[in-house]
Amino acid sequence: FFFVARRILLRHLHFMPMSVRFLVTVTNAGLSSVNAVYYQQSATVIPQGFAAVCEQQRWNVQKTWDKLNAGRDWWYAENGSYIYANAMDGKWWIDEPNGGGVYIAPAHTGTPPSEGWQPLMKNVLPLPNVNVEAEAVSRGAQH
């Protein structure tokens, strides 16, 4: 029975539109607000904290996001923290919910790295543990 059910399931999975998204988990960071699970997000959505910083500085939110993010996916946590690759400085940024930068790491890949993080402030040690996991999902699935 198991093999028949598996064969039927695999036959149907072949026709299901699937894609891969990445989940990023940050743990052990010295700033607790960035310890979270982060969900991949399209560059068409701007992080609220990023927008808030732009508005405080009187920068055009959309133009600044387009320039710094350069159309790349980014990752958000339910508390508003986010991770994005900054095209201008070539670094991944982990930002707290208010948009303040907390940690940076070299942006050599399309997902945040597990190593190489550096603090942007003195009071945010220890450095974060960053884990990236691929997850197969149905196309159009939302978190």
VOGU-3710 file (C-alpha; in Angstrom, 3 decimals, decimal comma):
1> fffvarrill> 0,000/0,000/0,000  2,785/2,433/0,955  4,520/2,100/-2,416  1,284/2,566/-4,357  0,369/5,648/-2,315  3,873/7,037/-2,754  3,737/6,489/-6,519  0,367/8,272/-6,745  1,602/11,140/-4,592  4,774/11,550/-6,643
11> rhlhfmpmsv> 2,758/11,498/-9,865  0,561/14,339/-8,572  3,474/16,300/-7,128  5,047/16,327/-10,565  2,160/18,468/-11,798  1,988/20,779/-8,788  3,770/24,056/-9,442  6,517/24,286/-6,836  9,199/26,805/-6,054  11,869/27,183/-3,409
21> rflvtvtnag> 11,980/29,879/-0,792  14,503/30,332/1,947  13,828/30,725/5,643  16,473/32,476/7,707  16,687/31,896/11,449  18,690/34,257/13,646  19,520/33,103/17,177  21,907/34,070/19,974  22,208/37,694/18,802  23,099/40,201/21,496
31> lssvnavyyq> 20,109/42,330/20,487  17,085/40,136/21,203  14,731/41,906/18,766  16,593/40,404/15,791  16,399/36,821/17,107  13,599/35,486/14,912  12,553/33,441/11,906  12,722/35,525/8,732  10,582/34,903/5,659  11,667/35,634/2,108
41> qsatvipqgf> 9,968/38,685/0,600  9,888/40,242/-2,845  11,790/43,478/-3,442  8,489/45,095/-4,464  7,615/45,323/-0,755  9,640/47,809/1,316  10,384/47,033/4,985  8,480/49,363/7,321  11,593/50,120/9,371  13,509/51,019/6,224
51> aavceqqrwn> 10,717/53,361/5,137  10,640/54,956/8,598  14,371/55,737/8,484  14,018/57,216/4,992  11,118/59,404/6,112  13,059/60,585/9,192  15,977/61,527/6,942  13,623/63,065/4,327  14,814/60,660/1,648  12,513/59,381/-1,085
61> vqktwdklna> 11,563/55,921/0,214  11,068/54,171/-3,150  14,162/55,646/-4,809  16,347/54,878/-1,802  15,057/51,288/-1,584  15,532/50,757/-5,323  19,093/52,098/-5,131  20,169/50,186/-2,024  18,275/46,916/-2,514  18,611/46,764/-6,333
71> grdwwyaeng> 15,594/44,492/-6,832  16,765/41,624/-4,610  14,576/39,562/-2,327  14,919/40,332/1,369  13,760/38,640/4,591  11,300/39,862/7,236  10,462/38,776/10,765  6,977/39,125/12,202  8,219/41,729/14,705  9,441/44,017/11,896
81> syiyanamdg> 13,138/43,140/11,917  14,514/42,508/8,449  17,575/41,369/6,511  18,559/42,741/3,117  21,581/42,982/0,837  22,760/46,553/0,312  23,968/46,920/-3,282  25,822/50,142/-2,476  28,162/48,754/0,174  28,091/45,052/-0,809
91> kwwidepngg> 26,924/43,941/2,635  24,025/42,037/4,152  22,329/44,035/6,899  20,319/42,732/9,840  18,154/45,654/10,946  15,998/45,960/14,034  12,268/46,806/13,685  12,862/50,582/13,767  15,221/50,286/10,782  18,445/50,695/12,714
101> gvyiapahtg> 21,320/48,568/11,451  22,639/46,027/13,952  24,932/43,608/12,079  26,583/43,492/8,639  28,296/40,731/6,638  29,773/40,496/3,130  27,123/39,885/0,448  28,737/37,245/-1,753  25,603/35,107/-2,233  21,873/35,508/-2,788
111> tppsegwqpl> 21,051/34,528/0,787  22,367/35,854/4,088  25,606/34,132/5,143  25,997/32,008/8,249  29,386/33,554/9,060  31,196/36,862/8,811  28,766/39,033/10,780  30,129/42,152/12,448  28,377/44,408/14,967  27,490/48,007/14,113
121> mknvlplpnv> 27,197/48,941/17,809  29,180/47,997/20,898  26,297/46,614/22,949  25,064/43,908/20,531  27,423/41,038/21,304  27,362/38,095/20,987  27,221/37,937/17,207  24,181/36,207/15,724  23,948/32,611/14,613  22,357/32,731/11,158
131> nveaeavsrg> 20,887/29,612/9,568  19,384/29,457/6,067  17,065/26,619/5,055  15,494/25,940/1,668  11,792/25,134/1,692  9,770/23,817/-1,256  6,414/25,578/-1,506  3,469/25,722/-3,874  3,738/28,719/-6,154  1,715/31,581/-4,873
141> aqh> 1,930/30,328/-1,282  2,243/33,074/1,287  3,534/33,006/4,819
//
